[in-house]
């Protein structure tokens, strides 16, 4: 259906500026001054206008740009009766309550082919192969946002750069290009890309500064948006904030905490309140998310626990902050990530740490770009090392562990158990990088941690397994006998680690064809299990 045929089906089409309650009233009063309304005897009041509209046959009323009023406000101005049609345009998804959500259509980003056509049209360029190739790269970088694509086309059409040079200029001058009112494009929207989001942010800030019940929700929305600006733009999980809140209940080793700075002591609890049972009270957080969803500044992912931000909105949310605020939010985001990391090893804990890893990397990248000086927090460094080890980021894990060892040596002393533990961790990192073999790891662990330290015993077990797999059965047997004896003495004969060592020794006997000894040991293990 063409636009003309679409409009032809209606006897009257009424256009209402719904950006505020005042603009709705003004638009309806303007309708009352039309000759058709005057002939009917409309007296200029809003009620009289709505009554007149309702008497018309097959009318259409468009409430345009209904972002700021609540759904209840717009609902008050809907003409009575069932003869007409209502169209509401809004970035506030909760406006769907007015006409029922099943009748709402969410307009997402354009598809790449449509965005490419729009860019070439706005650029006044023919769809030549070289133009199409460059245009595809541009629209993908812009996330296929129509207004951004339109602005880019206007910039290229004005002769400011060739289509092949736009992405380079965009990477160097993104904020200027997205905020330049000279290139509002052919759409006549009269708003820059960043300017459209600035309007939303200003409205949220206005609410946050007021005294209404919505102030707290708006304040939370701003805080969430500015923290997440320094995370990766996708897979921002509520579980990160839940874990940060609930892990913060736990006590830190008092001796270490007294001598070394702890990130947990700097944690901002505004979004991380706990209920009486010590579980995360996400009421304030949920209110803030609701505000951001209503302005389309954040999106839900595949599940309600996952959130995402459009890459261009993500850039804008950082760039609209003052540098001092950028640094504060980057640091706050990093502390929340560190406090969210559990020092447990269930399936859920591993999954959460994998989820957190990209956000750590993004946060550190943004901090580095700003020249943010890293502040040492002992608990944060150790947790980040754990996450990096598990995700194979050995180089950065090594750097953090070396810094931790230096700080712990300086403050706690070289012989302190926590210093020795970090040294053992560094040995494991070197080994994973292929810079130490199993013998060196075991020897280093014995020297740094002592022969009876759990890390040393694990190194012995790893070396014994390597000997076993290589067929060096005598060497494997000697180490396994030592392990069985030491674990019996240190842990007890019935400890799982002791039984594991006994089982490994039995397997070595079996491979040596010492079957009687293998059976005797295996029977002991089975009975004790």
Secondary structure, DSSP 8 states (H G I E B T S, - for coil): --HHHHHHT-S-EEEEE-SSHHHHHHHHHHHHTSHHHHHHT--S-HHHHHHHHHHSSS-EEEEE---SS-HHHHHTTS-SSSS-EEEE--S-GGGHHHH-GGG--------HHHHHHHHHHHHT----HHHHHHHHHHHHHTTT-HHHHHHHHHHHHTTSS-TTTHHHHHHHHHHHHHH-GGG--TT-----HHHHHHHHHHHHHHHHTSSSTTHHHHHHHHHHHHHHTTS-SS-EEHHHHHHHHHHTTS---HHHHHHS--GGGG---TT--B-TTS-B--HHHHHHHHHHHHTTSSEE-SSTTEEE--HHHHHHHHHTS-HHHHHHHHHHHHHHHHHH--S--SHHHHHHHHHHHHHHHHHHHHHHHHT------HHHHHHHHHHHHHTT-HHHHHHHHHHHHHHHHHHT-TTSHHHHHHHHHHHHHHHHTTSS-HHHHHHHHHHHH-TTSHHHHHHHHHHHHHHHHHT-HHHHHHHHHHHHHHHHHHH-TTSHHHHHHHHHHHHHHHHTT-HHHHHHHHHHHHHH-
